């Protein structure tokens, strides 16, 4: 039985490797790489890292309202020395390769630094422990392949396992590149769009609908640009997606027509400015103020604190009462009844004076009282007052007006009647029977 392992050949290879290492250690260029690594570290530590720290502070201040950006800036700032060392290390590798100098040790150190930075950023930014562990394994694997010079070969193997669909070639390497590029592009687009939204929110010189429209168009444009840029960066021919785009259009026309209708309705609402954030509207049984105007739905908060998400299509096809479309003035009608024995003109004057005692009631236009009719039990009055803050509700201001009127009526002997009815009894009994009944009832009372 022959040995499956040739120990003589293995020994020869080990001896050759030992000779190569010995020769390498005797070369001055090998040790000069460690000197270069030390110089790069000192420059990164004492010169570049402080400048990078100030730059991170500036970015953090400019993007303070975007948490996704802030976490990244903080993580980079905490590892600023290592990050700057890594950047300068790769720059030294490129310069050494350009001038034909040996850079094996530089590549090894840079690969290890890259893996360490990726692992630390993943553990800081990724909340899922499993995903962070996966990123760490991938980072160490790529670093090891790069150190031993096997990274290009591994990428070639992944790229060779490809499947061609029409004119589109898909391989595991392409999927990885698309995933990473798309994630980075969408993260950047989402952060930039949030910064634009915050800036537009502070632009009080423009209308609310214009601010929302610009913010939404910016987000859609950045996301679309991010997707196209990510696909183009990994070498995917965008013309190969024409068939997919056609199929997507058919899907929008049939299966997603409601969603598409809401999106179009959202653009119409933003452009024609019929409603805007802060408006007080009434749609069927829903009464409240608009908190958020999105592309698919509109958020309306009622006085009960319930937030209704109304599809935009309903705001287009249904009748909507906008209490603050042209201005914020809203008139409230408050019915009041007084006794027929009371002084009507005095009661009307007291109603006007009482209404003006409530802070939310506007003095211009001034309140007005009208006699609306003579009821069964009372003289019917109607007090009409104006408010300009309907988003604060109607019930509270009406209640305050009623309390003021109650106090004024009691102080001036104006009677608020209760319902009264006169009951008439008809009977076929004679006069004698009625007299006997009265005597019987009188005897019982006594």
C-alpha positions in Angstrom: 0.0 0.0 0.0 1.5 3.3 -1.1 1.5 6.3 1.2 -1.0 8.9 0.2 1.3 11.7 1.6 4.7 12.4 0.0 6.7 13.5 3.1 9.8 14.1 1.0 8.0 16.6 -1.2 6.4 18.2 1.8 9.7 18.6 3.5 11.2 20.1 0.4 8.5 22.7 0.2 8.9 23.6 3.8 12.6 24.0 3.3 12.0 26.2 0.3 9.6 28.3 2.3 12.1 28.6 5.1 14.8 29.8 2.7 12.5 32.4 1.2 11.6 33.7 4.7 15.3 33.8 5.6 16.2 35.6 2.4 13.3 38.0 3.0 14.4 38.8 6.5 17.9 39.7 5.2 16.6 42.3 2.8 16.6 45.9 3.9 13.4 46.6 2.0 11.5 44.2 4.2 12.4 46.1 7.4 11.9 49.5 5.7 8.2 48.6 5.3 7.9 48.5 9.1 9.5 51.9 9.3 7.0 53.2 6.8 4.1 51.6 8.8 5.4 53.4 11.9 5.7 56.7 10.1 2.2 56.4 8.7 0.8 55.6 12.2 2.5 58.7 13.7 1.2 60.9 11.0 -2.3 59.5 11.5 -2.1 59.8 15.3 -0.7 63.3 15.7 -1.6 65.1 12.5 -4.6 63.7 10.6 -6.7 62.3 13.5 -7.3 65.8 15.2 -8.4 67.3 11.8 -10.7 64.3 11.3 -12.1 64.8 14.8 -13.0 68.4 14.0 -14.5 67.4 10.7 -16.7 64.8 12.5 -17.9 67.4 15.0 -18.9 69.7 12.1 -20.8 66.8 10.4 -22.5 65.9 13.6 -23.7 69.5 14.1 -25.0 69.8 10.6 -26.9 66.4 10.7 -28.0 66.5 14.3 -31.6 65.6 13.4 -30.7 62.5 11.4 -30.0 59.7 13.9 -28.7 57.3 11.2 -25.9 59.7 10.3 -25.1 60.7 13.9 -24.4 57.1 14.9 -22.0 56.6 12.0 -20.2 59.9 12.7 -19.8 58.9 16.4 -18.5 55.5 15.6 -16.0 56.8 13.1 -14.9 59.6 15.6 -14.4 57.0 18.3 -12.0 55.1 16.0 -10.5 58.1 14.3 -6.9 57.1 14.8 -7.4 53.6 13.4 -9.5 54.9 10.5 -7.0 57.5 9.5 -4.2 55.0 9.9 -6.1 52.6 7.6 -6.7 55.3 4.9 -3.0 56.4 5.0 -1.9 52.8 4.9 -3.8 52.0 1.7 -2.4 55.3 0.2 1.1 54.1 1.0 0.4 50.8 -0.7 -0.8 52.5 -3.8 2.3 54.7 -3.9 4.7 51.7 -3.2 3.0 49.7 -6.1 3.3 52.7 -8.4 7.1 53.1 -7.8 7.7 49.4 -7.8 8.6 49.0 -4.1 7.8 45.9 -2.1 4.6 46.3 -0.1 3.7 42.8 1.2 3.9 43.8 4.8 1.9 46.9 4.1 -0.9 44.9 2.6 -1.0 42.5 5.5 -1.3 45.3 8.1 -3.9 47.1 6.0 -6.0 44.0 5.6 -5.9 43.4 9.4 -6.8 47.0 10.0 -9.7 46.9 7.5 -11.1 43.8 9.2 -10.8 45.3 12.6 -12.5 48.6 11.6 -15.4 46.8 9.9 -15.9 44.5 12.9 -15.9 47.4 15.3 -18.3 49.5 13.2 -20.6 46.5 12.8 -20.7 45.8 16.5 -21.5 49.5 17.1 -24.1 50.2 14.4 -25.8 46.8 13.9 -28.2 45.9 16.7 -28.7 42.3 15.6 -26.0 40.2 17.2 -26.3 37.5 14.5 -25.8 40.0 11.7 -22.9 41.7 13.4 -21.2 38.2 13.9 -21.8 37.4 10.2 -20.1 40.7 9.2 -17.1 39.9 11.5 -16.7 36.4 9.9 -16.8 37.9 6.4 -14.4 40.7 7.3 -11.8 38.2 8.7 -12.3 35.9 5.8 -11.7 38.6 3.2 -8.7 39.9 5.2 -7.1 36.4 5.3 -7.7 35.8 1.5 -6.1 39.2 0.8 -3.1 38.5 3.0 -2.4 35.2 1.3 -3.1 36.6 -2.2 -6.1 34.5 -2.8 -8.8 37.2 -2.9 -8.8 37.7 -6.6 -9.0 34.0 -7.2 -11.9 33.6 -4.8 -13.7 36.5 -6.5 -13.2 34.9 -9.9 -14.7 31.6 -8.6 -17.8 33.4 -7.2 -18.1 35.3 -10.5 -17.9 32.1 -12.6 -21.0 30.6 -10.9 -23.3 32.8 -13.0 -26.7 32.5 -14.5 -27.7 34.4 -17.6 -31.3 35.7 -17.9 -31.8 37.2 -21.3 -29.1 39.9 -21.4 -28.7 40.0 -17.6 -25.8 38.0 -16.1 -26.2 37.2 -12.4 -23.6 35.6 -10.2 -23.0 35.3 -6.4 -20.4 38.0 -6.7 -22.8 40.3 -8.5 -25.5 39.7 -5.8 -23.0 40.6 -3.0 -21.9 43.8 -4.8 -25.5 44.8 -5.6 -26.5 44.2 -2.0 -23.7 46.2 -0.4 -23.9 49.0 -3.0 -27.7 49.3 -2.7 -27.6 49.4 1.1 -25.0 52.1 1.2 -26.7 54.2 -1.6 -30.1 53.9 0.1 -28.7 54.8 3.5 -27.0 57.9 2.1 -30.1 58.9 0.1 -32.4 58.5 3.1 -30.1 60.6 5.3 -29.7 63.3 2.7 -33.5 63.5 2.2 -34.0 63.8 6.0 -31.6 66.7 6.0 -33.4 68.4 3.2 -36.8 67.9 5.0 -35.4 69.5 8.1 -34.1 72.4 6.2 -37.4 72.8 4.3 -39.3 72.7 7.6 -37.4 75.8 8.8 -38.1 77.7 5.5 -41.1 79.6 6.8 -41.1 81.9 3.8 -42.5 79.0 1.7 -46.0 77.5 2.1 -46.4 74.2 4.0 -47.6 72.3 0.8 -44.5 73.5 -1.1 -42.2 72.3 1.7 -43.9 68.9 1.8 -43.8 68.6 -2.0 -40.2 69.5 -2.3 -39.3 67.1 0.5 -41.2 64.2 -1.1 -39.8 64.8 -4.6 -36.3 65.0 -3.2 -36.7 61.7 -1.4 -38.1 59.9 -4.4 -35.4 61.4 -6.7 -32.6 60.5 -4.3 -33.9 56.9 -3.8 -34.3 56.4 -7.5 -30.8 57.8 -8.2 -29.4 55.6 -5.5 -30.8 52.5 -7.0 -29.7 53.3 -10.5 -26.2 54.3 -9.3 -25.8 51.1 -7.3 -26.8 48.9 -10.2 -24.6 50.9 -12.6 -21.6 50.7 -10.2 -21.6 46.9 -10.2 -21.6 46.7 -14.0 -25.3 45.9 -14.6 -26.6 47.1 -17.9 -29.7 49.1 -17.1 -31.1 48.4 -20.5 -31.4 44.8 -19.5 -34.1 45.8 -17.0 -36.5 47.0 -19.7 -38.5 43.8 -19.7 -38.7 43.9 -15.9 -39.8 47.6 -16.1 -42.6 46.7 -18.5 -43.8 43.9 -16.3 -43.7 46.2 -13.3 -45.8 48.7 -15.3 -48.4 46.0 -16.0 -48.4 45.1 -12.3 -49.0 48.8 -11.3 -51.9 49.0 -13.8 -53.7 46.0 -12.4 -52.6 44.6 -9.1 -51.3 47.9 -7.6 -53.8 50.3 -9.0 -55.2 51.4 -5.6 -51.7 52.1 -4.3 -50.8 53.9 -7.5 -54.0 55.9 -7.3 -53.2 57.0 -3.8 -49.7 58.1 -4.9 -51.1 60.2 -7.8 -53.7 61.7 -5.5 -50.9 62.6 -3.0 -49.1 64.5 -5.7 -52.3 66.3 -6.7 -53.1 67.3 -3.1 -49.5 68.7 -2.7 -49.6 70.6 -6.0 -53.1 72.1 -5.8 -52.7 73.0 -2.1 -56.3 72.1 -1.3 -55.2 70.8 2.1 -51.9 71.3 4.0 -50.4 70.3 7.3 -52.2 72.1 10.1 -55.5 72.5 8.3 -58.7 71.6 10.2 -60.9 69.4 8.0 -64.0 67.3 8.3 -64.4 64.2 6.2 -67.6 62.2 7.0 -67.5 61.4 10.7 -63.8 62.3 11.0 -63.1 65.8 12.3 -59.5 66.9 13.2 -56.4 68.7 12.0 -53.9 67.4 9.4 -50.7 66.2 11.2 -48.8 64.7 8.2 -49.4 64.8 4.5 -47.8 61.8 2.8 -47.8 60.4 -0.7 -50.0 57.4 0.1 -52.1 58.6 3.1 -52.9 61.7 5.1 -52.7 61.6 8.9 -55.6 63.4 10.7 -55.7 63.7 14.5 -59.0 64.2 16.2 -59.7 66.0 19.5 -59.8 62.5 21.1 -56.1 62.0 20.2 -56.9 59.3 17.7 -54.8 59.5 14.5 -56.7 58.5 11.3 -54.7 57.4 8.3 -56.9 58.4 5.4 -56.0 57.2 1.9 -55.3 60.2 -0.4 -57.8 59.0 -3.0 -60.7 59.6 -0.5 -59.6 63.2 -0.1 -59.9 63.6 -3.9 -63.2 61.8 -4.7 -65.1 62.8 -1.5 -66.4 66.1 -0.2 -64.0 67.6 2.3 -64.8 70.5 4.6 -61.6 72.5 5.1 -62.1 75.0 7.9 -58.9 76.8 7.3 -58.5 76.7 3.5 -58.7 80.5 2.9 -58.3 81.7 6.5 -58.5 80.3 10.0 -61.8 82.0 11.0 -64.6 79.6 11.9 -68.1 80.7 13.1 -69.8 78.8 15.9 -73.6 78.8 16.4 -74.7 78.5 20.1 -78.5 78.1 20.7 -79.9 79.7 23.9 -83.5 79.7 25.3 -85.0 82.2 27.7 -88.4 82.4 29.4 -91.2 84.4 27.9 -91.3 86.5 31.1 -87.6 87.6 30.7 -86.4 90.8 29.0 -85.3 89.6 25.6 -83.2 92.7 24.7 -81.3 92.5 28.1 -80.7 88.8 27.5 -79.3 89.5 24.1 -76.9 92.1 25.5 -75.8 89.8 28.2 -75.0 87.1 25.7 -72.8 89.5 23.7 -71.0 90.6 26.8 -70.5 87.1 28.1 -69.1 85.9 24.7 -66.5 88.7 24.8 -65.3 87.5 28.2 -63.9 84.2 26.6 -60.4 84.6 25.4 -60.7 82.5 22.3 -63.8 84.4 20.9 -62.7 87.0 18.3 -63.7 90.6 18.7 -63.4 91.1 15.0 -65.7 89.9 13.5 -67.7 90.7 16.5 -70.3 88.3 18.1 -73.9 88.6 17.1 -77.2 87.4 18.7 -80.4 86.8 16.7 -83.9 85.8 17.7 -84.6 82.6 15.8 -88.2 81.9 16.9 -90.8 81.4 19.6 -90.6 77.9 20.9 -93.1 75.9 23.0 -91.4 76.8 26.3 -88.9 79.6 25.4 -87.9 82.4 23.2 -85.1 80.9 21.0 -81.9 82.9 20.6 -78.8 82.1 18.6 -75.4 83.4 19.6 -72.8 83.5 16.8 -69.1 83.8 17.6 -65.9 83.5 15.6 -62.7 81.7 16.5 -59.4 81.4 14.6 -58.0 78.2 16.3 -60.4 75.5 15.3 -57.6 72.9 15.8 -58.0 73.5 19.6 -61.5 72.2 19.4 -65.0 73.6 19.5 -66.4 72.1 22.7 -64.2 73.9 25.1 -65.0 77.4 23.8 -68.7 76.7 23.6 -68.6 75.4 27.2 -66.8 78.6 28.4 -69.4 80.8 26.7 -72.3 78.8 28.3 -70.7 79.3 31.7 -70.4 83.0 31.3 -74.0 83.3 30.1 -75.2 81.2 33.0 -73.5 83.6 35.5 -74.8 86.7 33.7 -78.4 85.4 33.5 -78.5 84.5 37.2 -77.1 87.9 38.2 -79.8 89.7 36.2 -82.8 87.4 36.8 -83.0 86.1 33.3 -84.8 82.8 33.5 -83.7 79.7 31.5 -87.0 77.7 31.2 -87.5 74.0 31.4 -90.0 72.3 29.0 -93.7 72.9 30.0 -96.8 71.3 28.8 -100.6 72.1 29.4 -102.7 68.9 29.8 -106.4 69.2 28.8 -108.7 66.3 29.8 -111.9 65.6 27.9 -114.6 63.3 29.4 -118.2 62.1 28.7 -119.1 62.3 32.3 -121.9 64.7 33.4 -121.5 67.7 35.7 -122.7 65.7 38.7 -120.1 63.0 38.1 -117.4 65.5 37.8 -118.5 67.2 41.0 -118.5 63.9 42.8 -115.0 63.1 41.5 -113.7 66.5 42.7 -115.2 65.9 46.2 -113.6 62.5 46.3 -110.2 63.8 45.3 -110.5 66.7 47.8 -111.4 64.2 50.6 -108.3 62.2 49.8 -106.1 65.3 49.9 -107.4 66.2 53.3 
